C-alpha cells in the first residue's frame, strides 16, 4: 500500500499540540476497521534518522476505535524540539500485518518568548 500524503498541522515550538483525530476509509468511502490494531507515528528530521517525537499505542498516546485513530495531546515540554520541517509516517499493526496509511511533513515554528 502506498500511503496517502497528509501534512500535519503546523506547530509552535514549546506549545501544547493536539489532540488530532483521523478517520480511515477505503477508496469507496467504506470505513477501514483498525479495531484490535496498534499504532505508531514517528517524527524524524530530514537530516538524520533520530526520532524527535513519537505517538504510540503502548503508552496510550494513540487511541484506536473502529476506523478512528486519535493522537493524544503533547505537552509543551514534549514539543521542545528544534524548529524545522520534519517527516513522519503513521503505521498500524493489525493481525500480523503492518500498514502505513499516511505520511508527510510536520513543520515546527521557532518560538520567540
C-alpha positions as CSV (number, residue, x, y, z in Angstrom):
1,X,0.0,0.0,0.0
2,X,1.3,3.5,-0.9
3,X,0.4,5.8,2.0
4,X,-1.6,9.0,1.4
5,X,0.3,12.2,1.8
6,X,-1.0,14.5,4.5
7,X,1.0,17.2,6.1
8,X,0.3,17.5,9.9
9,X,-1.0,20.9,11.1
10,X,2.0,23.2,11.9
11,X,3.1,23.5,15.5
12,X,4.8,26.2,17.5
13,X,7.9,25.0,19.5
14,X,7.2,24.7,23.2
15,X,3.3,24.9,22.9
16,X,1.0,22.1,23.5
17,X,-0.1,20.2,20.3
18,X,-3.2,18.2,19.5
19,X,-5.2,16.1,20.0
20,X,-5.7,15.1,16.4
21,X,-8.3,12.7,15.1
22,X,-8.1,10.7,11.9
23,X,-10.8,8.6,10.2
24,X,-9.7,5.9,7.7
25,X,-11.9,4.9,4.7
26,X,-11.2,2.9,1.6
27,X,-11.5,4.3,-2.0
28,X,-15.2,3.6,-1.9
29,X,-15.7,5.6,1.3
30,X,-16.2,2.5,3.5
31,X,-14.7,2.6,7.0
32,X,-11.5,0.6,7.4
33,X,-11.6,-1.1,10.8
34,X,-8.5,-0.6,12.8
35,X,-10.0,-2.4,15.8
36,X,-7.6,-4.5,17.7
37,X,-4.7,-2.8,16.0
38,X,-1.9,-0.7,17.4
39,X,-0.4,2.4,16.0
40,X,3.0,4.1,15.8
41,X,3.7,7.6,14.5
42,X,7.3,8.8,14.4
43,X,8.5,12.3,13.6
44,X,12.1,12.4,12.3
45,X,14.4,15.1,10.9
46,X,15.0,15.1,7.2
47,X,18.7,15.4,8.1
48,X,19.0,12.3,10.2
49,X,17.1,9.3,11.5
50,X,16.7,10.2,15.2
51,X,13.2,10.2,16.4
52,X,12.2,13.7,17.5
53,X,8.7,12.9,18.6
54,X,6.5,9.8,18.8
55,X,2.9,8.7,19.4
56,X,2.2,5.0,20.0
57,X,-0.4,2.7,21.3
58,X,1.9,1.3,24.0
59,X,1.8,4.5,26.1
60,X,-1.8,5.3,25.1
61,X,-0.7,8.4,23.1
62,X,-2.5,6.7,20.2
63,X,-6.1,5.5,20.8
64,X,-7.9,3.4,18.2
65,X,-11.6,2.8,18.0
66,X,-13.2,1.4,14.8
67,X,-11.9,3.4,11.9
68,X,-10.9,6.3,14.2
69,X,-7.3,6.9,15.4
70,X,-6.6,9.7,17.9
71,X,-3.2,11.2,18.6
72,X,-3.2,12.4,22.2
73,X,-2.2,15.9,23.1
74,X,1.6,16.5,23.5
75,X,2.6,18.9,26.3
76,X,4.6,22.0,25.7
77,X,7.6,20.2,27.3
78,X,7.3,17.4,24.8
79,X,7.2,19.9,22.0
80,X,10.5,21.5,22.9
81,X,12.2,20.1,19.8
82,X,14.2,22.1,17.3
83,X,12.2,24.2,14.9
84,X,12.4,22.8,11.4
85,X,10.4,20.7,8.9
86,X,10.2,17.0,9.8
87,X,9.0,13.9,8.1
88,X,6.5,11.5,9.7
89,X,4.5,8.4,8.9
90,X,1.8,6.5,10.6
91,X,1.8,2.7,10.8
92,X,-0.9,0.4,12.1
93,X,-0.1,-3.1,13.1
94,X,-3.1,-5.4,12.9
95,X,-3.3,-9.2,12.9
96,X,0.4,-9.5,11.9
97,X,0.2,-7.0,9.1
98,X,1.8,-3.6,9.0
99,X,0.1,-0.9,7.0
100,X,1.4,2.6,6.5
101,X,-1.7,4.7,6.0
102,X,-0.3,8.3,5.9
103,X,3.0,10.2,5.6
104,X,4.0,13.8,5.2
105,X,5.7,16.8,6.7
106,X,5.4,18.3,10.1
107,X,6.6,21.9,10.5
108,X,7.7,23.3,13.9
109,X,8.0,27.1,14.1
110,X,10.6,28.7,16.4
111,X,9.2,30.3,19.5
112,X,10.4,33.8,20.3
113,X,9.5,34.1,24.0
